[in-house]
Amino acid sequence: MMVGSPWPCSASLPHKVGMFADDVEDPASKAARLLSPEYSAAFRAFDPEGHGHIDLHDLGAALQAVQSAAERSVGCQNVSMRPFHSTTCCFLCSRFGDGARLDAPQFCELLYYLHNLRLIFMHADMDRSGGIECLELQRALQLSGAQMDLGVVAQILSSYDADGSGALEFDEFVQMRLEWDHYISAWGRCTCGASAIQPEQLLSILEEVKRATEPITTALEQLGLSLRYLFHAHTPFRAQTCEHLIMRFGCGSYSLSFEQFCAVMVSLREMKVAFCRADAEGNGSLTLAELSAAMSHLGMEMPPHLLTELGQKYAATRPGELEFDEFVQLIVEWSEVWQERGRFGLDLSGRVGPAQLRESFGHLRVIYRMVNGVQQVMRPFNFNTCRWLVAKFGTAVGSEAFAQSLTWIEFLHLVWYVKDAHAKFLRFSQTHSGALSMEELGVAMTACGIRLSDEAVDNIRRSYDVDGSGTFEFDEFLQLVLECQLYDACFDVRATYPSLLSSSQTGQPRPAPCAGFGLVTLDKSAFFSLVFSVPRHVGRDRAATG
């Protein structure tokens, strides 16, 4: 085990310390280093014709030779001497040169930078295996002031572990350091010492990093590499995307800490890799078929019909095609839903009932939206609402009169319905207060295709206003819509086929009684007034405790 002095710590990493520290050198030392015979000889070895520069294409071989010599000089035997990855070379050439070539002073600066990174790498590689493993990386990040969960650290390591070895070799570590230098610098400039950021600041950070790394994108294109770098995008990030990211990673807060920001950047990088792998034509957008492949890469297989609906909803720029920003919104919203898979068993063959559904909705913050900078926090769904949802989307099993449980696929369709219903709910609420007034309820029902008299709407309101607030919370509205749509469909069937006593009698219709034999004729509003004349307080309370 390597023993060394600990690195300085920082609570939120506003300054670069530890494994992210920059070497501070006085001008005289820098001038002397640039005249180093060792560095000059290395440059001349890869510029034999004396052009005065080393091209990007030759940089990898030059660095491999220099690093190999350095490793032999200190007696390192287990450190990999493989060529630097092309992406790493692009980062280095963009940082120290013009993105395509390096002159002699720039090359010397680069070598000195790598010399310092080698020292940091060796300090982090505690077992001297030649690679930084997950626990070693977590320790290095902690000593650098970034207190990250082991799961996030594992994601960081995996995203840079190009060969899948389970550890970061030196060139992979260099790429991670170069990329995260941009993140930390942008964080420091945008926060001005603050410990958290809000959506508009996150948007500024993302756009600043994108501008700073444009030369890397250009260099990757010139090498003909797959454009998997995070900030190569045809359109800028949208403010709404940043809100989605904060809702997903902010743990219910309207802001992100530095550690949460790190989790966002790791997730964005994984999404970009999946996006580029699926983007067969490399045009910066995904068709529905490519979207299916990208989601499968992230472990999020969608039913075809639902995938089509999702593609249509999120493709705001070009119909039928999703750009990266739109893809991020989709994945961020639905990744939290995917965490509920465990309720359905390892093979997803299980089923969940109303009680488990109610519990799930307590975890899914991304069902709701931010309104005027405030994340909508809803009370737990009423148990009866969950029973209605299960009955609507589930499939009856055995002798069940109606569905009492859901499969995983049915659950996905249910979540899509609830998300869509909540978007409409907010649109109908003029104050965006998270509740509908009596007047707004009538407008909302009309928009849902249920046109009734004021008396019928008032009966519905009184029947459903469980807490006596005079307003409708979302779960009350959702159950109301489900029930009203069912009754509306039944009424329309009976109106169309008056010989049927119910919409379910399609085999042997029974003739309706004639006038004068107890038949009462009701229009739709009167029918709804009658159905909802009885309050639902008792039945709902019992159901909630059952």
Backbone torsions as a table, in degrees:
resi	resn	phi	psi	omega
1	MET	NA	136.5	-178.4
2	MET	-81.9	134.8	179.5
3	VAL	-109.0	133.1	179.1
4	GLY	-159.4	168.5	179.2
5	SER	-72.9	142.8	-178.4
6	PRO	-68.4	154.2	177.8
7	TRP	-81.3	158.1	175.9
8	PRO	-68.0	151.2	-177.2
9	CYS	-110.6	162.9	176.7
10	SER	-148.7	140.6	-174.3
11	ALA	-66.0	-41.1	-176.3
12	SER	-130.2	12.0	176.0
13	LEU	57.7	45.4	175.6
14	PRO	-72.5	-23.5	176.8
15	HIS	-114.9	154.7	-179.0
16	LYS	-81.4	115.6	-179.8
17	VAL	-134.8	170.4	176.4
18	GLY	60.2	-128.4	-177.4
19	MET	-70.6	-9.8	178.2
20	PHE	-106.3	4.9	-175.8
21	ALA	-68.4	141.1	174.0
22	ASP	-96.0	139.4	179.1
23	ASP	-74.4	130.0	178.4
24	VAL	-100.8	121.8	-173.7
25	GLU	-128.4	137.1	178.9
26	ASP	-74.4	155.8	-175.7
27	PRO	-57.5	-37.7	-177.5
28	ALA	-65.6	-42.4	178.9
29	SER	-65.1	-37.5	179.9
30	LYS	-65.5	-42.8	179.4
31	ALA	-62.8	-40.1	179.3
32	ALA	-65.8	-38.6	-179.0
33	ARG	-65.2	-38.9	-178.9
34	LEU	-65.2	-19.4	177.4
35	LEU	-95.6	8.7	-177.0
36	SER	-60.9	125.1	178.8
37	PRO	-60.3	-34.0	-178.8
38	GLU	-64.0	-47.1	-179.5
39	TYR	-67.7	-40.8	-179.5
40	SER	-63.5	-40.2	179.4
41	ALA	-65.8	-38.5	178.6
42	ALA	-63.4	-39.5	179.2
43	PHE	-66.0	-45.2	-178.0
44	ARG	-64.7	-30.4	-178.9
45	ALA	-63.6	-28.1	-179.1
46	PHE	-110.9	12.1	170.6
47	ASP	-134.0	60.9	-172.8
48	PRO	-64.2	-26.9	-177.5
49	GLU	-90.7	1.0	174.5
50	GLY	71.2	34.9	178.7
51	HIS	-72.4	-18.4	179.7
52	GLY	89.0	11.2	178.4
53	HIS	-155.7	159.6	172.6
54	ILE	-115.2	126.1	-179.1
55	ASP	-74.9	160.5	178.0
56	LEU	-57.5	-37.5	-178.0
57	HIS	-64.2	-28.5	-178.5
58	ASP	-94.5	-8.3	-172.7
59	LEU	-64.6	-40.6	-177.3
60	GLY	-59.3	-46.2	-179.9
61	ALA	-65.9	-38.6	179.2
62	ALA	-63.1	-44.9	-179.4
63	LEU	-66.6	-38.3	178.8
64	GLN	-61.6	-43.3	-179.2
65	ALA	-65.5	-44.6	-179.4
66	VAL	-65.3	-44.2	-179.2
67	GLN	-66.4	-37.6	178.5
68	SER	-62.2	-42.8	178.6
69	ALA	-64.0	-40.3	179.8
70	ALA	-65.5	-40.1	-179.8
71	GLU	-65.3	-40.9	179.7
72	ARG	-66.1	-32.3	-177.4
73	SER	-69.9	-25.5	179.3
74	VAL	-105.3	8.4	174.3
75	GLY	75.4	23.7	178.4
76	CYS	-78.0	127.9	-178.0
77	GLN	-109.8	-28.2	-170.9
78	ASN	-99.1	-1.9	-176.1
79	VAL	-82.3	133.4	-178.2
80	SER	-64.3	139.6	178.2
81	MET	-113.4	25.4	-178.4
82	ARG	-68.9	161.7	179.3
83	PRO	-62.7	150.6	174.8
84	PHE	-65.8	140.9	178.5
85	HIS	-64.6	146.6	-177.9
86	SER	-58.5	-36.8	179.6
87	THR	-65.1	-39.8	177.2
88	THR	-61.7	-42.1	178.5
89	CYS	-62.3	-37.5	177.7
90	CYS	-62.6	-43.7	178.1
91	PHE	-60.5	-45.5	-178.1
92	LEU	-65.8	-44.0	-177.9
93	CYS	-67.3	-32.8	178.4
94	SER	-73.5	-34.6	-179.5
95	ARG	-74.6	-40.6	-172.7
96	PHE	-105.9	-15.9	179.6
97	GLY	-125.2	-150.9	-179.7
98	ASP	-99.6	11.5	-179.8
99	GLY	96.8	-19.2	-178.5
100	ALA	-121.2	-24.9	-177.0
101	ARG	-156.3	165.8	179.4
102	LEU	-131.5	134.5	171.2
103	ASP	-87.4	-179.1	-173.7
104	ALA	-61.4	-49.0	178.6
105	PRO	-60.6	-40.0	179.4
106	GLN	-65.1	-39.5	178.7
107	PHE	-64.7	-39.8	177.8
108	CYS	-65.5	-40.0	176.3
109	GLU	-60.2	-42.6	-179.6
110	LEU	-62.3	-45.0	-178.4
111	LEU	-64.1	-38.9	178.8
112	TYR	-66.5	-38.6	177.2
113	TYR	-61.1	-45.3	179.3
114	LEU	-66.8	-33.6	176.2
115	HIS	-60.0	-44.4	178.8
116	ASN	-68.3	-38.3	177.8
117	LEU	-66.2	-33.0	177.9
118	ARG	-62.8	-39.7	177.8
119	LEU	-63.9	-42.5	178.1
120	ILE	-64.5	-42.6	179.7
121	PHE	-60.0	-45.9	-179.1
122	MET	-66.0	-33.4	177.0
123	HIS	-66.7	-39.7	-179.3
124	ALA	-74.2	-32.7	-179.3
125	ASP	-80.0	79.2	-169.5
126	MET	-66.9	-31.4	-179.5
127	ASP	-93.2	5.1	177.2
128	ARG	55.6	40.2	-179.7
129	SER	-86.4	-10.7	-176.5
130	GLY	91.6	4.4	178.2
131	GLY	-149.8	147.1	178.4
132	ILE	-94.4	114.8	-179.6
133	GLU	-88.5	177.2	-168.9
134	CYS	-59.7	-49.9	-179.0
135	LEU	-65.4	-34.9	177.1
136	GLU	-66.9	-39.6	178.4
137	LEU	-66.9	-40.4	178.0
138	GLN	-61.2	-43.3	178.9
139	ARG	-62.3	-44.1	-179.9
140	ALA	-61.6	-40.5	178.5
141	LEU	-66.9	-40.4	178.5
142	GLN	-62.4	-43.2	178.6
143	LEU	-69.2	-14.0	176.6
144	SER	-95.5	1.8	177.2
145	GLY	96.4	4.4	-179.2
146	ALA	-108.1	102.3	-178.4
147	GLN	-86.9	91.4	-173.9
148	MET	-108.5	143.7	174.3
149	ASP	-62.1	146.3	-177.5
150	LEU	-59.3	-33.5	178.7
151	GLY	-63.6	-40.3	178.0
152	VAL	-67.7	-40.5	178.0
153	VAL	-60.7	-41.7	178.5
154	ALA	-61.9	-37.5	177.2
155	GLN	-65.8	-41.3	178.2
156	ILE	-60.3	-49.5	-179.0
157	LEU	-59.6	-45.8	-177.9
158	SER	-61.6	-36.5	-175.8
159	SER	-70.8	-20.4	178.4
160	TYR	-109.1	-5.9	-178.5
161	ASP	-82.1	80.1	-172.2
162	ALA	-62.2	-33.8	-177.0
163	ASP	-94.6	1.9	177.3
164	GLY	66.8	27.6	-177.3
165	SER	-79.3	-13.1	-176.9
166	GLY	87.7	5.9	178.9
167	ALA	-148.3	157.6	177.4
168	LEU	-92.5	113.6	170.3
169	GLU	-75.4	173.8	-169.4
170	PHE	-60.3	-46.0	-177.4
171	ASP	-65.3	-33.4	176.5
172	GLU	-68.2	-39.3	176.9
173	PHE	-62.9	-40.7	179.3
174	VAL	-60.9	-44.5	179.9
175	GLN	-63.2	-43.2	178.0
176	MET	-58.8	-46.5	-178.5
177	ARG	-62.0	-45.2	-179.0
178	LEU	-62.5	-43.1	-178.5
179	GLU	-68.9	-43.2	-178.2
180	TRP	-73.4	-20.5	171.2
181	ASP	-56.6	-41.6	179.0
182	HIS	-64.8	-42.9	-178.6
183	TYR	-62.3	-47.1	-175.6
184	ILE	-68.3	-39.8	178.7
185	SER	-63.1	-44.8	179.8
186	ALA	-65.1	-39.8	177.2
187	TRP	-59.1	-47.5	-178.0
188	GLY	-62.2	-41.8	-179.1
189	ARG	-69.8	-35.8	-175.6
190	CYS	-83.2	-25.7	-177.8
191	THR	-91.7	-23.9	-178.6
192	CYS	51.7	41.0	177.2
193	GLY	93.7	-7.8	179.2
194	ALA	-71.0	158.0	-175.9
195	SER	-94.8	-3.7	-177.8
196	ALA	-150.7	159.1	179.3
197	ILE	-127.7	154.5	176.4
198	GLN	-108.6	175.2	-172.6
199	PRO	-52.8	-43.1	-177.5
200	GLU	-66.2	-32.7	176.8
201	GLN	-73.1	-37.9	175.9
202	LEU	-61.1	-41.4	177.6
203	LEU	-61.0	-42.1	178.8
204	SER	-63.4	-41.2	180.0
205	ILE	-63.4	-46.8	-178.3
206	LEU	-61.8	-41.7	-179.4
207	GLU	-70.8	-35.5	178.1
208	GLU	-65.6	-43.6	178.7
209	VAL	-63.5	-38.6	179.7
210	LYS	-62.5	-43.7	179.3
211	ARG	-64.8	-40.7	-176.7
212	ALA	-67.9	-23.3	-174.5
213	THR	-108.8	12.2	176.7
214	GLU	-56.7	-40.3	178.7
215	PRO	-60.4	-31.7	179.1
216	ILE	-66.3	-42.6	177.5
217	THR	-59.3	-44.0	179.7
218	THR	-61.9	-43.2	-179.9
219	ALA	-64.5	-40.8	177.9
220	LEU	-62.3	-39.6	178.5
221	GLU	-64.3	-40.8	-179.2
222	GLN	-64.9	-31.1	178.1
223	LEU	-83.3	-4.9	-179.3
224	GLY	71.1	25.7	-179.6
225	LEU	-84.5	154.6	174.3
226	SER	-62.1	131.1	-175.3
227	LEU	-80.8	80.7	-178.5
228	ARG	-104.8	6.2	179.1
229	TYR	-72.0	143.6	-168.6
230	LEU	-54.7	-43.2	-168.0
231	PHE	-101.8	18.7	169.5
232	HIS	-82.8	105.9	-178.4
233	ALA	-147.4	147.4	-178.1
234	HIS	-79.2	-25.1	-179.2
235	THR	-126.7	153.7	178.8
236	PRO	-72.2	162.6	173.3
237	PHE	-66.7	149.6	178.3
238	ARG	-100.6	154.7	178.1
239	ALA	-60.2	-36.0	-180.0
240	GLN	-63.9	-35.4	177.4
241	THR	-63.1	-41.4	178.7
242	CYS	-65.3	-36.3	175.8
243	GLU	-63.1	-42.9	178.1
244	HIS	-61.0	-42.1	-179.4
245	LEU	-64.5	-40.2	-179.7
246	ILE	-70.3	-38.5	176.2
247	MET	-62.0	-35.6	-177.2
248	ARG	-76.8	-41.7	-172.0
249	PHE	-106.8	-8.0	-176.0
250	GLY	-86.6	3.7	177.2
251	CYS	53.7	43.5	176.7
252	GLY	89.3	-5.9	179.3
253	SER	-92.9	161.4	177.8
254	TYR	-91.0	12.9	-178.6
255	SER	-142.6	166.9	179.8
256	LEU	-119.3	134.1	168.7
257	SER	-77.8	173.5	179.2
258	PHE	-62.6	-41.7	-179.7
259	GLU	-62.8	-40.5	177.7
260	GLN	-67.6	-37.3	175.6
261	PHE	-60.1	-40.7	177.5
262	CYS	-61.4	-42.1	178.0
263	ALA	-62.4	-36.9	177.0
264	VAL	-62.0	-46.9	-177.0
265	MET	-64.8	-38.9	177.1
266	VAL	-62.7	-45.0	-178.9
267	SER	-65.0	-41.7	178.0
268	LEU	-60.7	-39.0	-179.9
269	ARG	-65.3	-41.9	178.2
270	GLU	-63.2	-40.7	179.0
271	MET	-65.0	-36.7	-179.7
272	LYS	-66.9	-40.1	177.8
273	VAL	-61.1	-46.7	179.2
274	ALA	-62.4	-40.4	-179.1
275	PHE	-62.4	-47.7	-176.1
276	CYS	-70.2	-34.9	177.1
277	ARG	-63.5	-34.6	-178.2
278	ALA	-84.9	-21.3	-178.2
279	ASP	-77.3	81.4	-172.2
280	ALA	-60.7	-36.6	-177.1
281	GLU	-88.4	-9.3	179.4
282	GLY	65.7	27.8	-177.8
283	ASN	-96.2	6.5	175.6
284	GLY	83.2	14.6	177.4
285	SER	-146.5	160.8	-178.8
286	LEU	-117.9	131.6	168.8
287	THR	-77.0	176.1	179.6
288	LEU	-62.7	-39.6	178.7
289	ALA	-64.5	-42.0	178.3
290	GLU	-68.6	-35.6	176.8
291	LEU	-60.3	-41.6	178.2
292	SER	-59.8	-42.0	180.0
293	ALA	-67.0	-40.5	-179.5
294	ALA	-64.9	-41.6	-179.5
295	MET	-69.9	-35.0	176.5
296	SER	-64.2	-38.4	177.5
297	HIS	-60.4	-32.7	179.2
298	LEU	-88.8	5.4	179.5
299	GLY	76.5	27.7	-176.3
300	MET	-125.0	68.9	178.8
301	GLU	-71.5	129.6	-177.5
302	MET	-110.9	145.2	171.0
303	PRO	-59.2	140.7	-174.9
304	PRO	-53.8	-44.8	-177.4
305	HIS	-63.9	-43.3	-179.8
306	LEU	-67.8	-37.2	177.9
307	LEU	-60.2	-40.3	178.2
308	THR	-62.3	-44.0	179.2
309	GLU	-64.6	-40.4	178.4
310	LEU	-63.8	-44.8	179.5
311	GLY	-59.6	-40.3	179.7
312	GLN	-68.7	-37.0	-177.6
313	LYS	-70.9	-43.5	-172.3
314	TYR	-88.4	-15.1	-178.9
315	ALA	-80.8	80.7	-176.3
316	ALA	-84.5	-28.2	-175.2
317	THR	-83.6	-53.4	179.7
318	ARG	-129.0	119.4	-178.4
319	PRO	-55.4	130.3	177.2
320	GLY	85.3	-2.8	-179.7
321	GLU	-136.9	135.5	-179.4
322	LEU	-107.1	127.6	171.0
323	GLU	-85.2	172.0	-171.1
324	PHE	-60.5	-42.4	179.8
325	ASP	-58.5	-42.6	179.0
326	GLU	-69.1	-37.4	177.1
327	PHE	-61.8	-40.3	178.8
328	VAL	-61.4	-45.1	179.1
329	GLN	-57.7	-45.5	-178.9
330	LEU	-61.6	-50.2	-175.7
331	ILE	-66.1	-42.0	-179.1
332	VAL	-61.9	-42.6	-179.7
333	GLU	-66.1	-40.7	-172.3
334	TRP	-93.0	-14.0	179.3
335	SER	-65.5	-33.1	178.3
336	GLU	-69.1	-34.1	176.0
337	VAL	-62.3	-37.8	-177.1
338	TRP	-65.6	-21.3	178.0
339	GLN	-70.3	-12.9	178.1
340	GLU	-85.0	-0.5	-178.2
341	ARG	-58.8	-31.3	-177.4
342	GLY	-58.1	-24.4	178.5
343	ARG	-67.3	-18.2	-175.1
344	PHE	-103.7	7.7	178.4
345	GLY	88.7	165.5	-176.9
346	LEU	-61.4	-36.5	-179.0
347	ASP	-97.8	10.3	178.7
348	LEU	58.6	27.4	-180.0
349	SER	-95.8	-2.5	-178.3
350	GLY	-79.8	178.1	179.7
351	ARG	-134.8	154.4	176.7
352	VAL	-124.5	148.0	178.8
353	GLY	-103.7	-172.9	-176.9
354	PRO	-58.1	-39.7	-178.0
355	ALA	-64.3	-43.7	178.6
356	GLN	-68.7	-35.2	177.5
357	LEU	-63.4	-42.8	178.9
358	ARG	-60.5	-40.4	178.4
359	GLU	-65.4	-40.1	179.0
360	SER	-61.2	-43.3	-178.4
361	PHE	-65.2	-19.6	174.7
362	GLY	-73.1	-14.0	-178.0
363	HIS	-103.6	-19.4	-169.5
364	LEU	-92.1	83.6	179.5
365	ARG	-68.2	-30.0	-173.5
366	VAL	-74.6	-3.6	171.3
367	ILE	-63.3	-32.3	-174.6
368	TYR	-96.9	169.1	-176.2
369	ARG	-119.8	161.4	170.2
370	MET	-84.0	137.0	178.5
371	VAL	-128.6	119.5	-178.7
372	ASN	53.3	40.8	176.8
373	GLY	78.7	10.7	-179.3
374	VAL	-121.8	127.1	176.6
375	GLN	-76.1	126.9	-178.0
376	GLN	-72.1	118.6	179.7
377	VAL	-106.9	119.1	-176.4
378	MET	-103.1	151.2	173.6
379	ARG	-71.6	162.1	179.8
380	PRO	-57.7	144.0	179.1
381	PHE	-60.7	141.0	173.2
382	ASN	-64.2	141.8	-178.1
383	PHE	-58.9	-38.8	-178.9
384	ASN	-65.5	-35.2	175.9
385	THR	-60.7	-42.5	179.1
386	CYS	-65.1	-35.3	176.5
387	ARG	-64.0	-41.4	178.3
388	TRP	-63.9	-42.4	-179.7
389	LEU	-63.7	-43.4	178.2
390	VAL	-62.7	-41.9	180.0
391	ALA	-63.9	-34.6	-177.8
392	LYS	-75.3	-41.1	-171.4
393	PHE	-104.1	-17.1	-179.3
394	GLY	-83.1	178.1	177.8
395	THR	-122.4	128.1	179.9
396	ALA	-62.6	137.9	-179.2
397	VAL	-113.4	133.4	176.8
398	GLY	61.5	-124.3	-175.7
399	SER	-93.2	10.8	-179.7
400	GLU	-61.7	133.5	176.7
401	ALA	-72.2	-30.0	175.9
402	PHE	-148.4	161.6	-175.3
403	ALA	-62.9	135.5	178.3
404	GLN	-121.7	7.2	177.8
405	SER	-156.7	167.0	-175.6
406	LEU	-126.5	146.7	167.2
407	THR	-86.3	172.4	178.6
408	TRP	-61.0	-44.4	-179.6
409	ILE	-64.9	-40.9	177.3
410	GLU	-64.0	-36.4	177.6
411	PHE	-62.0	-42.0	179.0
412	LEU	-61.7	-44.2	178.4
413	HIS	-64.5	-37.0	178.2
414	LEU	-63.3	-44.7	-179.9
415	VAL	-62.0	-41.5	177.6
416	TRP	-59.6	-42.4	179.1
417	TYR	-62.8	-44.7	-177.7
418	VAL	-65.8	-41.7	178.1
419	LYS	-60.7	-43.9	179.7
420	ASP	-65.4	-40.1	179.3
421	ALA	-65.1	-37.6	-179.7
422	HIS	-69.3	-35.8	176.9
423	ALA	-61.8	-42.0	177.6
424	LYS	-67.0	-40.5	179.9
425	PHE	-56.4	-44.9	179.4
426	LEU	-67.8	-34.9	179.7
427	ARG	-65.8	-34.8	-179.9
428	PHE	-77.0	-25.8	-178.2
429	SER	-82.3	106.8	-175.1
430	GLN	-65.9	-31.1	-179.0
431	THR	-90.4	-7.4	-176.6
432	HIS	52.5	39.0	-176.0
433	SER	-88.8	-3.5	-176.7
434	GLY	87.7	9.7	178.2
435	ALA	-149.4	153.0	178.2
436	LEU	-104.4	136.9	173.9
437	SER	-80.4	174.4	178.9
438	MET	-58.3	-44.9	-178.4
439	GLU	-66.8	-41.0	-179.5
440	GLU	-67.3	-30.6	179.4
441	LEU	-62.2	-43.4	179.0
442	GLY	-61.9	-41.8	178.3
443	VAL	-64.5	-41.5	-179.6
444	ALA	-63.7	-42.7	179.5
445	MET	-64.5	-39.3	177.6
446	THR	-62.8	-41.5	179.3
447	ALA	-64.9	-27.0	177.9
448	CYS	-85.7	6.0	177.3
449	GLY	88.0	11.9	-179.5
450	ILE	-112.2	99.2	-176.0
451	ARG	-102.1	115.4	-175.1
452	LEU	-134.5	165.5	177.3
453	SER	-73.1	164.2	178.6
454	ASP	-61.1	-36.0	-180.0
455	GLU	-63.9	-43.2	179.8
456	ALA	-65.4	-42.4	178.9
457	VAL	-63.0	-38.9	179.3
458	ASP	-65.7	-39.6	176.4
459	ASN	-62.6	-41.2	178.5
460	ILE	-63.2	-42.9	179.7
461	ARG	-59.5	-49.3	-178.2
462	ARG	-65.4	-34.4	-179.4
463	SER	-69.0	-34.1	-174.9
464	TYR	-99.3	-13.3	-176.8
465	ASP	-76.3	74.7	-171.8
466	VAL	-61.6	-42.6	-174.6
467	ASP	-90.5	3.3	176.7
468	GLY	67.5	23.3	-176.4
469	SER	-82.0	-15.4	-176.4
470	GLY	79.8	3.3	178.0
471	THR	-132.5	167.7	-178.7
472	PHE	-113.8	121.8	170.0
473	GLU	-76.4	167.8	-174.1
474	PHE	-61.9	-42.6	-176.9
475	ASP	-66.8	-33.2	175.5
476	GLU	-65.8	-44.0	178.9
477	PHE	-62.0	-41.0	-177.9
478	LEU	-64.0	-46.3	179.3
479	GLN	-65.5	-38.9	178.5
480	LEU	-59.1	-47.9	-178.8
481	VAL	-62.6	-43.8	179.4
482	LEU	-59.3	-46.2	-177.9
483	GLU	-69.4	-43.2	-178.8
484	CYS	-65.4	-37.8	178.1
485	GLN	-64.1	-37.5	177.2
486	LEU	-64.8	-49.1	-179.4
487	TYR	-65.2	-37.2	179.5
488	ASP	-62.8	-42.6	178.5
489	ALA	-64.6	-42.2	179.0
490	CYS	-63.0	-43.0	180.0
491	PHE	-62.5	-43.9	-178.2
492	ASP	-65.1	-36.9	177.2
493	VAL	-63.4	-45.5	-179.6
494	ARG	-65.1	-37.8	179.0
495	ALA	-66.7	-34.6	-179.7
496	THR	-78.0	-38.0	-179.3
497	TYR	-121.6	78.0	-174.6
498	PRO	-63.4	-15.5	-180.0
499	SER	-76.9	-10.7	-179.9
500	LEU	-95.4	135.4	177.5
501	LEU	-78.8	-25.1	177.3
502	SER	-150.2	160.9	-177.1
503	SER	-69.2	-15.0	-178.1
504	SER	-88.1	-10.5	-177.6
505	GLN	-89.5	89.7	-179.4
506	THR	-111.3	-11.8	-177.4
507	GLY	-82.7	-65.2	-179.5
508	GLN	-120.5	88.2	-179.5
509	PRO	-58.8	138.1	175.3
510	ARG	-101.6	131.1	-179.4
511	PRO	-64.5	140.8	178.2
512	ALA	-73.3	148.1	177.9
513	PRO	-61.0	150.7	179.2
514	CYS	-84.1	162.1	177.1
515	ALA	-57.6	142.3	-178.7
516	GLY	94.6	-6.4	179.3
517	PHE	-117.8	40.3	176.0
518	GLY	87.7	10.4	179.9
519	LEU	-83.8	128.5	176.2
520	VAL	-113.6	126.9	-179.6
521	THR	-95.3	127.1	-178.9
522	LEU	-127.4	139.2	170.1
523	ASP	-82.2	177.0	-172.8
524	LYS	-62.8	-41.7	-179.4
525	SER	-63.8	-42.2	178.7
526	ALA	-65.6	-37.0	178.0
527	PHE	-62.1	-45.3	179.2
528	PHE	-67.1	-37.3	177.5
529	SER	-60.5	-39.3	179.5
530	LEU	-69.1	-47.6	-177.4
531	VAL	-60.3	-39.1	-175.1
532	PHE	-101.1	21.1	178.3
533	SER	-76.5	-18.2	-179.3
534	VAL	-100.1	122.7	177.8
535	PRO	-61.6	151.6	-177.9
536	ARG	-101.7	15.1	-174.0
537	HIS	-58.5	-52.2	-173.6
538	VAL	-64.1	-50.3	-178.4
539	GLY	-61.3	-38.5	-178.2
540	ARG	-69.3	-43.0	-178.5
541	ASP	-64.1	-40.2	178.9
542	ARG	-65.6	-40.0	-179.0
543	ALA	-64.6	-36.4	-177.5
544	ALA	-68.3	-24.3	-179.3
545	THR	-102.6	-0.5	-176.7
546	GLY	-83.4	NA	NA
